Amino acid sequence: MQTTSAIFDKDTVTSTISILTFIGIILKFLVGYLKKPLDKDNETYKNADIKPWAIRLFSIKIALKSTPKISKIEYVIFSIVLVFCILGTSLTTYFNIKILQVPNDWTALTLKSTKESFLMTDGKASEHAFKPTWILNNKLCSTTQSLKLVNNNKISLPLKNYICNEITTNENHEALDKSIKEFSRSKPFLLVMLSALTILISWFFVSIVLTIIYTKRLAESIKNDHKKASSYIE
């Protein structure tokens, strides 16, 4: 009888250590790069209490040939972009949550006539949520329990009729099975893409906000330096 798990296999352990070592090297390189002093205008940023890693991580570009400032037009453009970033992040996060709410071997559907979204698998349907407030199966559809959901405004009568018809007659089993398989295949890809898009939009949002903050901070620091220099000359 086998007493050891495959997870403790020598080759598996070696591969895991190699992967973790590689990740560690990459992270060490990135941390070193982000903390490295800026080649140009490092003292100016340092005097304004701005960290090099933030400038590099968010690719912030601020012209320092003169005292930096943001014009009214730039404020308007930044404001519009920030609004779109907030909307974009909200949408990608919303769809991510909706996808995560679908269990394995289930699919997400919408009844066209009422625009109601719901989850369905073989012989069962439920509300599209992490903790559904209603569930329908063959047993409930064969009793008056299903009508209680309609009377309590949990679901509409057309949706109840559609789900119970699908569960009891099993007419569109092939279509349902195809939908479940397609959703299961696309779910990981959608989650990765939406998560990446959320991170990208959030990064862009933070980059713009920090550009505004750091521009003001640099301007204030440079003005203070000029005042100090003028006082020394006097």
N, C-alpha and C positions, 0 to 999 in steps of 0.2 A: 504493500500500500504506500502511495506517495505521501510523504509527510511534510514536504517543503513546498512553499508557494512559488510560482513562476516569477513573482515580483522580486524574490531574493536570488534569482539566477545571477551568476557571476557576470555574464555578458550584459544583463540589464543594469546591474549596479555600475559597471564600468561606463556604459553609455550615459547613464544618468549623471555620474560624476563629471564626465567630459562635457556634457551639455551645461551643467551648472557652472563649471569652470569657465567655459566660453562666455556665458552670460555675465559672470563676475568680471571678466576682463573687459567686456564691452561697457559695463556699467562704470567700472573704474576709469576707463578712458573718457567716457562722457562726463563724469563728475570732474575729472581733471581739466577737461576742455572748458567746461562751464565756469569753473572757479579761476581759470587762468586770467591774469590781468589783461585789460584791453590794450592793444598795441598803441592805439592813438587816443588821446584825450582821457587817459585813465585817471589822472589826477583830478580833472574837471568833474568826472562822474563820482569819484571818491569823495570830493568835497561836498557834493550834493547828496551824499549818503545813498548812492545808487549802486547796487551790486552788479558786478560783471556778469554773473550767471543769469540774471534776469534779462539783461540786454541781449545776450546770446540766445537764451532759450526761446524768447519771444521775438527774435529778429527785429529789435527796435532800432530804427534809424532816426537820429535827430541831428540836423545840421548845426554845427557849432562855429561856423565862420563868423557869425554875429550872434548877438543874444537871441536864443531861440524863442519863438512865439507861435501861437496858433491863431490864424486869421478867422474871421467870422464865417467865411465860406467853408473853411476846413472844419469848423465846429458843426456846421449844418450837415456836411458830408459824413463826418464821423457819427453824428446822431442818427442819420438815416441808416448807415451801415450797422450800428449797434442794435437798432430796432429789428432789422432783418436777422441779425445774429440771434437775438432773443427768440424771435418767431421760429427760426430754423432749428434751434436747440430744443425748443418746446415740442415741435412736430416730430423730430427724430426720437426724442425721449418718449413721447406718447406712443409712437409706433413700436418702439422697442418693448415697452411695457405690454402692449397689446399682443405682441408675438410671444413674449415670455409667459403670458397667461394661458397659452395653448399647451396642454399636456402632451406628452408623447403619444403617438397613435391617435391623435385627434386632429380635426381641421377646423378652421374658422370660416363661417358662412354668413351671408346676409340675405334676408328675405326681401326680394325686390319690391313687393307690394307695400310693405310697411317700413322698410329700411331698418329692420331690427337685426342686430348682429348676435350671433350665438355660436356655441361650440358643439361639435357633433362627432361621434364615433359610432362604431357598429352597435346598434341597439340602445343608444343613449345620447341625450343632448342636454346642454346646460347653458346658463348665462355666461357671457364672455367676461370672466372675472377670475381673480385668484381664489376667492371664496364665493362661489356662486350662491345666489339666494334662491335659485330654483333649479331643479333637475327633473328631466322626464325620461322614463324608460318604459318598456313594454308593459310592466305591471301597473304603473300609474296611468298609462294611457287607456288601459282597459277598465278603469274605474272612474268615479267622478272626481278623484283627486286632481286630475289634470284641469278640470273646469274651475277649481278653486284658484288656481294660478291666474286664470283669466279674470275671475271675479275680484281678485285682490290686486288687479292691475300689474301683476308681475310680467305677464306677456300678453300679446294680443290674441284674439281668437284665430285669425288667419295663421299666425305662427304656430299656435298650439295644434291646429288641424294639420298643418304641413309636417310638423315633426312627428306627430303620432301616426300619420299616414306613412311616412318613410319608415318608421320603426316597426309598425305592425305588418305592413305589406311587403317591405323590403324590395320595392320596385326598382329603385335606383342604387342598388348595392354596388354595382360596378363603378358608377360615377362617384359615389361616396368614397369607395376604396381608392380610386384614382386620385381624388382630392386629398385624402389623408397622406398618400405616398408622396405626392408632389409637394405638399406643405412640409412634410418631414425632411425631404431633400433640400428644400430651399431655406428652411428655418435657420440653420447655422450660418449660411451665407448672408442672409438678411440681417441677422444679429450682429455679425462682424462688420458689415458695411455700414449699418446704421450707427453702431458704436463708434466706428472710425470717423464717420461724418460728424457725430456729436462732439467728439474730442477736437476735431479740426475746427469746427465753428466756435467752440469754446475757447480754443487757443487764439483764434483770430480776434475774438471779443476781448480777451485779456490783453492781447497785444495792443489793441487800440486804446483801451482804458489806461494801460501803463504808459503809452506814448503821451497821452494828455497829461497824466500826473507828472511824469518825469520831465516833460517840457517845461511845465510850470516850476518844478523844483530846481531844474538847471538854471532857468531864467532868474529865479530868486537868488540862487547861490552866486551866479556871475555878477549880479547887481551888487550883492553884499561885498564881493571881492573888489569890485570897482570902487565902492565907497571906502573900503579900508585902504586901498591904494591911494586914493585921493587925500585921505586924512594924513597919510605918511608924507606925501609931497608937500602939503601945507605946513 
